[in-house]
């Protein structure tokens, strides 16, 4: 059970920090100033005709 306890402690502390940093990175990447043009282009992909 010692390995389980160590992994649980790691997930509770550093795992949460890693997920928070990942979330903030995705948020910053999505809301950056140049993202609107690429998001609009990606939104029109299903409507394009070949």
N, CA, C and O atoms as a Maestro MAE file, in Angstrom:
{
 s_m_m2io_version
 :::
 2.0.0
}

f_m_ct {
 s_m_title
 :::
 protein
 m_atom[200] {
  # First column is atom index #
  i_m_mmod_type
  r_m_x_coord
  r_m_y_coord
  r_m_z_coord
  i_m_residue_number
  s_m_chain_name
  s_m_pdb_residue_name
  s_m_pdb_atom_name
  i_m_atomic_number
  :::
  1 25 0.809 -1.196 0.000 1 A "UNK " " N  " 7
  2 3 0.000 0.000 0.000 1 A "UNK " " CA " 6
  3 2 0.858 1.269 0.000 1 A "UNK " " C  " 6
  4 15 0.333 2.359 -0.224 1 A "UNK " " O  " 8
  5 25 2.118 1.154 0.238 2 A "UNK " " N  " 7
  6 3 2.967 2.332 0.305 2 A "UNK " " CA " 6
  7 2 3.079 3.013 -1.062 2 A "UNK " " C  " 6
  8 15 3.078 4.242 -1.144 2 A "UNK " " O  " 8
  9 25 3.176 2.222 -2.130 3 A "UNK " " N  " 7
  10 3 3.253 2.793 -3.477 3 A "UNK " " CA " 6
  11 2 1.964 3.548 -3.810 3 A "UNK " " C  " 6
  12 15 2.014 4.643 -4.370 3 A "UNK " " O  " 8
  13 25 0.831 2.975 -3.472 4 A "UNK " " N  " 7
  14 3 -0.459 3.632 -3.715 4 A "UNK " " CA " 6
  15 2 -0.533 4.959 -2.972 4 A "UNK " " C  " 6
  16 15 -0.992 5.957 -3.527 4 A "UNK " " O  " 8
  17 25 -0.090 4.978 -1.737 5 A "UNK " " N  " 7
  18 3 -0.129 6.202 -0.938 5 A "UNK " " CA " 6
  19 2 0.769 7.267 -1.543 5 A "UNK " " C  " 6
  20 15 0.395 8.439 -1.590 5 A "UNK " " O  " 8
  21 25 1.952 6.873 -2.006 6 A "UNK " " N  " 7
  22 3 2.863 7.837 -2.626 6 A "UNK " " CA " 6
  23 2 2.278 8.391 -3.914 6 A "UNK " " C  " 6
  24 15 2.364 9.593 -4.163 6 A "UNK " " O  " 8
  25 25 1.689 7.542 -4.729 7 A "UNK " " N  " 7
  26 3 1.098 8.008 -5.978 7 A "UNK " " CA " 6
  27 2 -0.121 8.892 -5.719 7 A "UNK " " C  " 6
  28 15 -0.356 9.858 -6.444 7 A "UNK " " O  " 8
  29 25 -0.879 8.565 -4.707 8 A "UNK " " N  " 7
  30 3 -2.045 9.382 -4.347 8 A "UNK " " CA " 6
  31 2 -1.602 10.766 -3.881 8 A "UNK " " C  " 6
  32 15 -2.216 11.771 -4.236 8 A "UNK " " O  " 8
  33 25 -0.548 10.813 -3.095 9 A "UNK " " N  " 7
  34 3 -0.022 12.088 -2.623 9 A "UNK " " CA " 6
  35 2 0.498 12.907 -3.808 9 A "UNK " " C  " 6
  36 15 0.263 14.113 -3.872 9 A "UNK " " O  " 8
  37 25 1.197 12.270 -4.738 10 A "UNK " " N  " 7
  38 3 1.706 12.966 -5.916 10 A "UNK " " CA " 6
  39 2 0.563 13.525 -6.759 10 A "UNK " " C  " 6
  40 15 0.622 14.670 -7.207 10 A "UNK " " O  " 8
  41 25 -0.461 12.728 -6.971 11 A "UNK " " N  " 7
  42 3 -1.593 13.170 -7.782 11 A "UNK " " CA " 6
  43 2 -2.339 14.309 -7.101 11 A "UNK " " C  " 6
  44 15 -2.820 15.220 -7.775 11 A "UNK " " O  " 8
  45 25 -2.441 14.272 -5.807 12 A "UNK " " N  " 7
  46 3 -3.156 15.322 -5.079 12 A "UNK " " CA " 6
  47 2 -2.410 16.647 -5.106 12 A "UNK " " C  " 6
  48 15 -3.039 17.704 -5.058 12 A "UNK " " O  " 8
  49 25 -1.091 16.617 -5.181 13 A "UNK " " N  " 7
  50 3 -0.331 17.859 -5.117 13 A "UNK " " CA " 6
  51 2 0.188 18.263 -6.499 13 A "UNK " " C  " 6
  52 15 -0.289 19.243 -7.072 13 A "UNK " " O  " 8
  53 25 1.138 17.540 -7.029 14 A "UNK " " N  " 7
  54 3 1.779 17.919 -8.284 14 A "UNK " " CA " 6
  55 2 0.883 17.646 -9.482 14 A "UNK " " C  " 6
  56 15 0.946 18.378 -10.469 14 A "UNK " " O  " 8
  57 25 0.065 16.629 -9.423 15 A "UNK " " N  " 7
  58 3 -0.857 16.350 -10.519 15 A "UNK " " CA " 6
  59 2 -1.859 17.476 -10.694 15 A "UNK " " C  " 6
  60 15 -2.159 17.880 -11.818 15 A "UNK " " O  " 8
  61 25 -2.372 17.978 -9.593 16 A "UNK " " N  " 7
  62 3 -3.309 19.103 -9.647 16 A "UNK " " CA " 6
  63 2 -2.617 20.340 -10.209 16 A "UNK " " C  " 6
  64 15 -3.204 21.062 -11.016 16 A "UNK " " O  " 8
  65 25 -1.398 20.590 -9.799 17 A "UNK " " N  " 7
  66 3 -0.646 21.729 -10.314 17 A "UNK " " CA " 6
  67 2 -0.415 21.585 -11.819 17 A "UNK " " C  " 6
  68 15 -0.571 22.552 -12.564 17 A "UNK " " O  " 8
  69 25 -0.048 20.394 -12.264 18 A "UNK " " N  " 7
  70 3 0.196 20.161 -13.695 18 A "UNK " " CA " 6
  71 2 -1.084 20.371 -14.500 18 A "UNK " " C  " 6
  72 15 -1.047 21.003 -15.556 18 A "UNK " " O  " 8
  73 25 -2.203 19.859 -14.027 19 A "UNK " " N  " 7
  74 3 -3.465 20.042 -14.746 19 A "UNK " " CA " 6
  75 2 -3.885 21.508 -14.770 19 A "UNK " " C  " 6
  76 15 -4.423 21.977 -15.773 19 A "UNK " " O  " 8
  77 25 -3.648 22.233 -13.687 20 A "UNK " " N  " 7
  78 3 -3.977 23.653 -13.637 20 A "UNK " " CA " 6
  79 2 -3.132 24.436 -14.630 20 A "UNK " " C  " 6
  80 15 -3.648 25.296 -15.343 20 A "UNK " " O  " 8
  81 25 -1.836 24.145 -14.682 21 A "UNK " " N  " 7
  82 3 -0.957 24.831 -15.623 21 A "UNK " " CA " 6
  83 2 -1.328 24.506 -17.065 21 A "UNK " " C  " 6
  84 15 -1.276 25.379 -17.930 21 A "UNK " " O  " 8
  85 25 -1.703 23.254 -17.329 22 A "UNK " " N  " 7
  86 3 -2.141 22.872 -18.666 22 A "UNK " " CA " 6
  87 2 -3.401 23.630 -19.047 22 A "UNK " " C  " 6
  88 15 -3.500 24.136 -20.165 22 A "UNK " " O  " 8
  89 25 -4.355 23.716 -18.150 23 A "UNK " " N  " 7
  90 3 -5.608 24.439 -18.401 23 A "UNK " " CA " 6
  91 2 -5.330 25.909 -18.685 23 A "UNK " " C  " 6
  92 15 -5.892 26.476 -19.622 23 A "UNK " " O  " 8
  93 25 -4.467 26.529 -17.885 24 A "UNK " " N  " 7
  94 3 -4.145 27.934 -18.101 24 A "UNK " " CA " 6
  95 2 -3.425 28.143 -19.429 24 A "UNK " " C  " 6
  96 15 -3.645 29.150 -20.102 24 A "UNK " " O  " 8
  97 25 -2.567 27.197 -19.811 25 A "UNK " " N  " 7
  98 3 -1.882 27.285 -21.101 25 A "UNK " " CA " 6
  99 2 -2.862 27.206 -22.260 25 A "UNK " " C  " 6
  100 15 -2.752 27.970 -23.220 25 A "UNK " " O  " 8
  101 25 -3.811 26.296 -22.181 26 A "UNK " " N  " 7
  102 3 -4.826 26.179 -23.232 26 A "UNK " " CA " 6
  103 2 -5.677 27.448 -23.282 26 A "UNK " " C  " 6
  104 15 -6.018 27.929 -24.363 26 A "UNK " " O  " 8
  105 25 -6.012 27.978 -22.134 27 A "UNK " " N  " 7
  106 3 -6.807 29.199 -22.076 27 A "UNK " " CA " 6
  107 2 -6.071 30.377 -22.712 27 A "UNK " " C  " 6
  108 15 -6.655 31.131 -23.490 27 A "UNK " " O  " 8
  109 25 -4.804 30.532 -22.385 28 A "UNK " " N  " 7
  110 3 -4.006 31.622 -22.964 28 A "UNK " " CA " 6
  111 2 -3.848 31.417 -24.470 28 A "UNK " " C  " 6
  112 15 -3.937 32.372 -25.241 28 A "UNK " " O  " 8
  113 25 -3.613 30.178 -24.883 29 A "UNK " " N  " 7
  114 3 -3.455 29.890 -26.311 29 A "UNK " " CA " 6
  115 2 -4.734 30.203 -27.075 29 A "UNK " " C  " 6
  116 15 -4.678 30.714 -28.194 29 A "UNK " " O  " 8
  117 25 -5.871 29.906 -26.489 30 A "UNK " " N  " 7
  118 3 -7.153 30.139 -27.146 30 A "UNK " " CA " 6
  119 2 -7.504 31.623 -27.194 30 A "UNK " " C  " 6
  120 15 -8.067 32.088 -28.185 30 A "UNK " " O  " 8
  121 25 -7.189 32.354 -26.166 31 A "UNK " " N  " 7
  122 3 -7.593 33.758 -26.076 31 A "UNK " " CA " 6
  123 2 -6.518 34.741 -26.529 31 A "UNK " " C  " 6
  124 15 -6.656 35.945 -26.314 31 A "UNK " " O  " 8
  125 25 -5.452 34.246 -27.153 32 A "UNK " " N  " 7
  126 3 -4.404 35.149 -27.611 32 A "UNK " " CA " 6
  127 2 -4.949 36.032 -28.732 32 A "UNK " " C  " 6
  128 15 -5.933 35.670 -29.377 32 A "UNK " " O  " 8
  129 25 -4.320 37.192 -28.972 33 A "UNK " " N  " 7
  130 3 -4.860 38.136 -29.949 33 A "UNK " " CA " 6
  131 2 -5.005 37.588 -31.369 33 A "UNK " " C  " 6
  132 15 -5.966 37.949 -32.048 33 A "UNK " " O  " 8
  133 25 -4.109 36.745 -31.843 34 A "UNK " " N  " 7
  134 3 -4.177 36.252 -33.214 34 A "UNK " " CA " 6
  135 2 -5.044 35.024 -33.397 34 A "UNK " " C  " 6
  136 15 -5.080 34.465 -34.493 34 A "UNK " " O  " 8
  137 25 -5.736 34.589 -32.378 35 A "UNK " " N  " 7
  138 3 -6.492 33.339 -32.453 35 A "UNK " " CA " 6
  139 2 -7.823 33.478 -33.182 35 A "UNK " " C  " 6
  140 15 -8.368 32.480 -33.654 35 A "UNK " " O  " 8
  141 25 -8.349 34.672 -33.280 36 A "UNK " " N  " 7
  142 3 -9.678 34.839 -33.874 36 A "UNK " " CA " 6
  143 2 -9.699 34.431 -35.339 36 A "UNK " " C  " 6
  144 15 -10.642 33.775 -35.782 36 A "UNK " " O  " 8
  145 25 -8.684 34.804 -36.090 37 A "UNK " " N  " 7
  146 3 -8.666 34.481 -37.521 37 A "UNK " " CA " 6
  147 2 -8.587 32.972 -37.737 37 A "UNK " " C  " 6
  148 15 -9.312 32.422 -38.567 37 A "UNK " " O  " 8
  149 25 -7.719 32.310 -36.999 38 A "UNK " " N  " 7
  150 3 -7.601 30.858 -37.177 38 A "UNK " " CA " 6
  151 2 -8.835 30.130 -36.656 38 A "UNK " " C  " 6
  152 15 -9.207 29.093 -37.204 38 A "UNK " " O  " 8
  153 25 -9.473 30.642 -35.620 39 A "UNK " " N  " 7
  154 3 -10.697 30.019 -35.102 39 A "UNK " " CA " 6
  155 2 -11.846 30.186 -36.096 39 A "UNK " " C  " 6
  156 15 -12.640 29.266 -36.291 39 A "UNK " " O  " 8
  157 25 -11.934 31.350 -36.718 40 A "UNK " " N  " 7
  158 3 -12.974 31.567 -37.728 40 A "UNK " " CA " 6
  159 2 -12.762 30.659 -38.938 40 A "UNK " " C  " 6
  160 15 -13.718 30.110 -39.485 40 A "UNK " " O  " 8
  161 25 -11.509 30.506 -39.350 41 A "UNK " " N  " 7
  162 3 -11.199 29.628 -40.477 41 A "UNK " " CA " 6
  163 2 -11.546 28.173 -40.150 41 A "UNK " " C  " 6
  164 15 -12.102 27.463 -40.988 41 A "UNK " " O  " 8
  165 25 -11.221 27.736 -38.943 42 A "UNK " " N  " 7
  166 3 -11.521 26.369 -38.536 42 A "UNK " " CA " 6
  167 2 -13.034 26.157 -38.426 42 A "UNK " " C  " 6
  168 15 -13.522 25.054 -38.675 42 A "UNK " " O  " 8
  169 25 -13.765 27.185 -38.061 43 A "UNK " " N  " 7
  170 3 -15.218 27.067 -37.938 43 A "UNK " " CA " 6
  171 2 -15.891 26.912 -39.291 43 A "UNK " " C  " 6
  172 15 -16.977 26.339 -39.383 43 A "UNK " " O  " 8
  173 25 -15.257 27.417 -40.344 44 A "UNK " " N  " 7
  174 3 -15.842 27.331 -41.682 44 A "UNK " " CA " 6
  175 2 -15.470 26.042 -42.416 44 A "UNK " " C  " 6
  176 15 -15.987 25.808 -43.509 44 A "UNK " " O  " 8
  177 25 -14.612 25.211 -41.871 45 A "UNK " " N  " 7
  178 3 -14.176 23.993 -42.542 45 A "UNK " " CA " 6
  179 2 -15.357 23.075 -42.904 45 A "UNK " " C  " 6
  180 15 -15.402 22.593 -44.036 45 A "UNK " " O  " 8
  181 25 -16.303 22.812 -42.008 46 A "UNK " " N  " 7
  182 3 -17.402 21.917 -42.372 46 A "UNK " " CA " 6
  183 2 -18.303 22.471 -43.492 46 A "UNK " " C  " 6
  184 15 -19.003 21.708 -44.157 46 A "UNK " " O  " 8
  185 25 -18.283 23.767 -43.694 47 A "UNK " " N  " 7
  186 3 -19.161 24.387 -44.688 47 A "UNK " " CA " 6
  187 2 -18.507 24.499 -46.058 47 A "UNK " " C  " 6
  188 15 -19.175 24.841 -47.034 47 A "UNK " " O  " 8
  189 25 -17.214 24.216 -46.146 48 A "UNK " " N  " 7
  190 3 -16.527 24.311 -47.433 48 A "UNK " " CA " 6
  191 2 -16.956 23.189 -48.357 48 A "UNK " " C  " 6
  192 15 -17.191 22.063 -47.918 48 A "UNK " " O  " 8
  193 25 -17.054 23.495 -49.603 49 A "UNK " " N  " 7
  194 3 -17.380 22.472 -50.605 49 A "UNK " " CA " 6
  195 2 -16.100 22.138 -51.360 49 A "UNK " " C  " 6
  196 15 -15.285 23.015 -51.648 49 A "UNK " " O  " 8
  197 25 -15.939 20.869 -51.672 50 A "UNK " " N  " 7
  198 3 -14.717 20.452 -52.394 50 A "UNK " " CA " 6
  199 2 -14.758 20.831 -53.818 50 A "UNK " " C  " 6
  200 15 -13.814 20.554 -54.558 50 A "UNK " " O  " 8
  :::
 }
 m_bond[199] {
  # First column is bond index #
  i_m_from
  i_m_to
  i_m_order
  :::
  1 1 2 1
  2 2 3 1
  3 3 4 2
  4 3 5 1
  5 5 6 1
  6 6 7 1
  7 7 8 2
  8 7 9 1
  9 9 10 1
  10 10 11 1
  11 11 12 2
  12 11 13 1
  13 13 14 1
  14 14 15 1
  15 15 16 2
  16 15 17 1
  17 17 18 1
  18 18 19 1
  19 19 20 2
  20 19 21 1
  21 21 22 1
  22 22 23 1
  23 23 24 2
  24 23 25 1
  25 25 26 1
  26 26 27 1
  27 27 28 2
  28 27 29 1
  29 29 30 1
  30 30 31 1
  31 31 32 2
  32 31 33 1
  33 33 34 1
  34 34 35 1
  35 35 36 2
  36 35 37 1
  37 37 38 1
  38 38 39 1
  39 39 40 2
  40 39 41 1
  41 41 42 1
  42 42 43 1
  43 43 44 2
  44 43 45 1
  45 45 46 1
  46 46 47 1
  47 47 48 2
  48 47 49 1
  49 49 50 1
  50 50 51 1
  51 51 52 2
  52 51 53 1
  53 53 54 1
  54 54 55 1
  55 55 56 2
  56 55 57 1
  57 57 58 1
  58 58 59 1
  59 59 60 2
  60 59 61 1
  61 61 62 1
  62 62 63 1
  63 63 64 2
  64 63 65 1
  65 65 66 1
  66 66 67 1
  67 67 68 2
  68 67 69 1
  69 69 70 1
  70 70 71 1
  71 71 72 2
  72 71 73 1
  73 73 74 1
  74 74 75 1
  75 75 76 2
  76 75 77 1
  77 77 78 1
  78 78 79 1
  79 79 80 2
  80 79 81 1
  81 81 82 1
  82 82 83 1
  83 83 84 2
  84 83 85 1
  85 85 86 1
  86 86 87 1
  87 87 88 2
  88 87 89 1
  89 89 90 1
  90 90 91 1
  91 91 92 2
  92 91 93 1
  93 93 94 1
  94 94 95 1
  95 95 96 2
  96 95 97 1
  97 97 98 1
  98 98 99 1
  99 99 100 2
  100 99 101 1
  101 101 102 1
  102 102 103 1
  103 103 104 2
  104 103 105 1
  105 105 106 1
  106 106 107 1
  107 107 108 2
  108 107 109 1
  109 109 110 1
  110 110 111 1
  111 111 112 2
  112 111 113 1
  113 113 114 1
  114 114 115 1
  115 115 116 2
  116 115 117 1
  117 117 118 1
  118 118 119 1
  119 119 120 2
  120 119 121 1
  121 121 122 1
  122 122 123 1
  123 123 124 2
  124 123 125 1
  125 125 126 1
  126 126 127 1
  127 127 128 2
  128 127 129 1
  129 129 130 1
  130 130 131 1
  131 131 132 2
  132 131 133 1
  133 133 134 1
  134 134 135 1
  135 135 136 2
  136 135 137 1
  137 137 138 1
  138 138 139 1
  139 139 140 2
  140 139 141 1
  141 141 142 1
  142 142 143 1
  143 143 144 2
  144 143 145 1
  145 145 146 1
  146 146 147 1
  147 147 148 2
  148 147 149 1
  149 149 150 1
  150 150 151 1
  151 151 152 2
  152 151 153 1
  153 153 154 1
  154 154 155 1
  155 155 156 2
  156 155 157 1
  157 157 158 1
  158 158 159 1
  159 159 160 2
  160 159 161 1
  161 161 162 1
  162 162 163 1
  163 163 164 2
  164 163 165 1
  165 165 166 1
  166 166 167 1
  167 167 168 2
  168 167 169 1
  169 169 170 1
  170 170 171 1
  171 171 172 2
  172 171 173 1
  173 173 174 1
  174 174 175 1
  175 175 176 2
  176 175 177 1
  177 177 178 1
  178 178 179 1
  179 179 180 2
  180 179 181 1
  181 181 182 1
  182 182 183 1
  183 183 184 2
  184 183 185 1
  185 185 186 1
  186 186 187 1
  187 187 188 2
  188 187 189 1
  189 189 190 1
  190 190 191 1
  191 191 192 2
  192 191 193 1
  193 193 194 1
  194 194 195 1
  195 195 196 2
  196 195 197 1
  197 197 198 1
  198 198 199 1
  199 199 200 2
  :::
 }
}
